[in-house]
Amino acid sequence: MTWVHYVSYLFGGAFLVNAIPHFVSGVTGRPFQSPFANPPGEGLSSSSINVLWGFFNLVIGYVLVCRVGNFDLRSTDHVVALGLGILLMGMISARLFGRFHGGDSPGGH
C-alpha cells in the first residue's frame, strides 16, 4: 500500500460526499449551487445540471475508492483515509452551502 492509495481514498470520500447535495437537490427538482452557475459556486444551477454533477462526483468517488489500490472496509487505515475525506468535504460543504441556505454562518452564530 502506497501513500497514493491513501490520497486517493481521501479524495474519493470528498467526491462521494459532494455527490450527495447535488444529486439529492436535483432529483427533488430543486436548483442548487454548482460550478456551472453564474457566478460559479454561488448562483443556482438547474435540477438537471445538479443530477449530472452529482452523478459525475459519484463516478469519480467510485473510481478513486474502488479502482485505485485494494480498498478494504476492514482495514482501519483505509477507512480512516476515506472517513477524513468525508469529514473534511462535509465540513467545507456545510460552511459554503450554509451561507446560502441559512446553515452555518462564518462567525459560527
C-alpha angles and dihedrals in degrees: 000000000000132000089254089068092054091049089049092052091047092053090040089059090049093052092046092053092045089055092062104068094039096047095042093048090047098049091047090054098247126134115237140179116280139160088259096060126096109276093025113249093006108058122069124261124203121268090250092055089050093051089052093045092047091049091049090053090049092053093048090047090050092050093048094048105032104030102040114075119328107300110204121192088205092057109093095204092052092049092046091054091048092044092051090053090049093048096044095048090043092056093044091050092048090055097042099042093035089068089064102036105042096261126115115002119208090246092053094243 
